[in-house]
Amino acid sequence: MDTKLLQKHISEYIKSIKTDKATFEQDQTERAERAAYYQSWTPEKLGSMTEEQFSEFMVKLWAMLIWGNKKYVVDKLISDNSFPKFSNSRWSE
């Protein structure tokens, strides 16, 4: 590992936090809200989720942030796999 490069990026990150505290705090709040949202899902709740809940669940993922049309991605995922595959009882195991 290039520790000098790592240290450079850490220093730049710390500098960006200090120069734009509002954005940093907003990002931290958003992360905490996302964590609380996903931690609220129990195996039972996952097993009984509706398509609408599944869509909301997927759209909130960090990986989905790059997609402009998130609904398209979720709809494609459901159409390629069918929703019942996502909502079966394996969540309860």
C-alpha positions as CSV (number, residue, x, y, z in Angstrom):
1,M,0.0,0.0,0.0
2,D,1.2,3.5,-0.8
3,T,1.0,5.1,2.6
4,K,2.1,8.5,1.3
5,L,-0.7,8.5,-1.2
6,L,-3.2,7.4,1.5
7,Q,-2.0,10.1,3.9
8,K,-2.3,12.7,1.1
9,H,-6.0,11.7,0.6
10,I,-6.7,11.7,4.3
11,S,-5.2,15.1,4.6
12,E,-7.3,16.4,1.7
13,Y,-10.4,14.9,3.2
14,I,-9.8,16.5,6.6
15,K,-9.2,19.8,4.9
16,S,-12.4,19.5,2.9
17,I,-14.3,18.8,6.2
18,K,-12.9,22.0,7.7
19,T,-13.7,24.2,4.7
20,D,-17.3,22.9,4.2
21,K,-18.6,21.9,7.6
22,A,-22.3,22.3,6.5
23,T,-21.9,19.7,3.7
24,F,-20.0,17.4,6.0
25,E,-22.7,17.6,8.7
26,Q,-25.5,17.1,6.1
27,D,-23.7,14.0,4.8
28,Q,-23.3,12.7,8.3
29,T,-27.0,13.2,9.0
30,E,-28.0,11.5,5.8
31,R,-25.7,8.5,6.6
32,A,-27.2,8.2,10.1
33,E,-30.8,8.3,8.6
34,R,-29.9,5.6,6.1
35,A,-28.4,3.4,8.7
36,A,-31.5,3.8,11.0
37,Y,-33.8,3.0,8.0
38,Y,-32.0,-0.2,7.1
39,Q,-31.5,-1.3,10.7
40,S,-35.3,-1.0,11.2
41,W,-35.9,-3.9,8.7
42,T,-36.4,-7.2,10.6
43,P,-36.5,-10.6,8.8
44,E,-40.3,-10.6,9.2
45,K,-40.6,-7.1,7.7
46,L,-38.4,-8.1,4.8
47,G,-40.4,-11.2,4.2
48,S,-43.6,-9.3,3.9
49,M,-42.5,-6.2,2.0
50,T,-44.6,-5.0,-0.9
51,E,-43.2,-4.0,-4.3
52,E,-43.5,-0.3,-3.2
53,Q,-41.5,-1.0,-0.1
54,F,-38.9,-3.0,-2.1
55,S,-38.6,0.0,-4.5
56,E,-38.1,2.4,-1.6
57,F,-35.6,0.0,0.0
58,M,-33.5,-0.2,-3.2
59,V,-33.7,3.5,-4.1
60,K,-32.2,4.4,-0.7
61,L,-29.1,2.3,-1.3
62,W,-25.9,4.3,-1.8
63,A,-25.1,2.3,-4.9
64,M,-28.3,3.7,-6.5
65,L,-27.1,7.3,-6.1
66,I,-25.4,7.1,-9.5
67,W,-28.6,6.2,-11.3
68,G,-30.7,9.1,-12.6
69,N,-33.8,7.0,-13.1
70,K,-33.9,4.8,-10.1
71,K,-37.4,3.5,-10.8
72,Y,-36.1,2.1,-14.1
73,V,-33.4,0.1,-12.3
74,V,-35.8,-1.3,-9.6
75,D,-38.4,-2.1,-12.2
76,K,-35.8,-3.9,-14.3
77,L,-34.5,-5.8,-11.3
78,I,-38.1,-6.9,-10.5
79,S,-38.9,-7.8,-14.2
80,D,-35.7,-9.8,-14.6
81,N,-36.2,-11.8,-11.4
82,S,-39.9,-11.5,-10.5
83,F,-40.9,-9.9,-7.2
84,P,-41.9,-13.1,-5.4
85,K,-38.2,-14.2,-5.6
86,F,-37.4,-11.2,-3.4
87,S,-40.2,-11.6,-1.0
88,N,-40.0,-15.3,-0.2
89,S,-39.6,-16.8,3.3
90,R,-35.8,-17.0,3.1
91,W,-35.5,-13.7,5.0
92,S,-36.9,-15.5,8.1
93,E,-34.3,-18.2,8.1
